[in-house]
Each structure stands twice: as structure tokens, then as C-alpha cells.
């Protein structure tokens, strides 16, 4: 790589010019998790948190965050999003909730940041709704699982 794509020749931050790139079908999958006390996990799983349906609210928050990514991440392009899927898996043995987001579009730039933002904000929402009973929750391991489309092709996270 001869130069950094987000810097002008003078070293100023710039948004990358994607106007000449071809449109392709793009998919990005991201995930992350939040660890908590078993008691907190049980309350969330049973829908008994005082603030209401934690996972339902976290799902909507993550979807909204993905749609607003260019307002949160400097130099991120505003792009049309075709689909956002966000779901949670619950592991009772470890008291861990894993968030998984899949974002799709047809466009000139990818949707990795949107998928990562969806995961991060959904987990932050879980923390916010549960902090009254467990301030020791830990958000961890937010990462891109897979992306496809565009010039660079397919990427898969190493397991």
C-alpha cells in the first residue's frame, strides 16, 4: 500500500472517494458478547429486569445504531442498507449473551462498520438496562466474523 486511504497528500483526514468503484453485493457479520453474574443472566433470560425486555430493546438499539453509523464514525460513508439481522444467543453455563449482527447492501463500499456498530450498541444497551443489578458486566470480543463482496473479496475471522 503506497498511501493511507483516509489521508490527503498533505496528511489531512479525508473521506475516501468511492465514486469510481463498482457496486457489488456486500455482507458483513459481526459478533460480541457480554458476561454477567448468573443472577443477572437469569433475570434477563426470564424477562424480569425492571427496565423491561432487555433483549428486545437491545435488538432495536443495535438496528438503529447500524443505520446511524456514519453519524458516529468519522469518515464513514452514509450507505443504503438492504438488511440488518441482529439476534442473541444465551449461554446459561457461562452467563454470557452473544450478539450476532448481519448487515447486507448492494453498494460501492462495505457494511463492516455497520455490523460492528450494531453489535457494540446492542451490548451497551444490555449493560445499560442491567447495570442497576450488575455493574460488573463485561463487554468483550467484538469482532468481524465474515465479510464478502467488493474488491478484496471474502474475509473470515480466524478461529
URQUI-V189093 format. One record per backbone hydrogen bond with DSSP energy under -0.5 kcal/mol. NH is the residue of the N-H (numbers start at 1). CO is the residue of the C=O. E is the energy in kcal/mol with one decimal. If there is no record, write none. Layout:
NH/CO/E
NH/CO/E
This chain:
7/4/-1.4
8/12/-2.9
11/8/-2.2
14/6/-2.0
18/16/-0.8
21/18/-1.5
24/107/-2.4
26/105/-3.3
27/148/-1.7
28/103/-2.3
29/146/-3.1
30/101/-2.4
31/143/-2.3
32/99/-1.7
33/140/-2.4
34/97/-2.2
35/138/-2.7
36/95/-1.7
41/37/-2.6
42/38/-2.4
43/39/-1.9
44/40/-2.4
45/41/-3.0
46/42/-2.2
47/44/-1.1
48/43/-3.1
52/49/-1.8
54/52/-1.4
57/53/-2.4
58/54/-2.7
59/55/-2.2
60/56/-1.9
61/57/-2.7
62/58/-2.4
63/59/-2.2
64/60/-2.7
65/61/-2.4
66/62/-2.3
67/63/-1.9
68/64/-1.0
68/65/-0.6
69/66/-1.2
71/68/-1.9
72/68/-0.6
72/69/-1.8
73/69/-2.6
74/72/-0.6
76/73/-1.8
79/77/-0.6
82/104/-2.4
83/104/-1.6
85/102/-2.9
87/100/-2.4
89/98/-2.3
91/96/-2.7
92/90/-0.7
94/91/-0.6
95/91/-1.5
96/91/-1.5
97/34/-2.2
98/89/-2.8
98/96/-0.5
99/32/-2.8
100/87/-2.6
101/30/-2.7
102/85/-2.9
103/28/-2.6
104/83/-2.4
105/26/-2.1
107/24/-2.2
107/105/-0.5
115/111/-2.0
116/112/-2.6
117/113/-2.3
118/114/-2.2
119/115/-2.0
120/116/-2.5
121/117/-2.7
122/118/-2.0
123/119/-2.3
124/120/-2.3
125/121/-2.1
126/122/-1.9
127/123/-2.4
128/124/-2.8
129/125/-2.5
130/126/-1.3
130/127/-0.6
131/127/-1.6
133/130/-1.7
134/130/-1.5
137/134/-0.9
138/35/-2.0
140/33/-2.9
143/31/-2.7
143/141/-0.6
145/29/-3.1
146/29/-1.7
147/155/-2.1
148/27/-2.5
153/150/-1.2
155/147/-2.8
157/145/-2.9
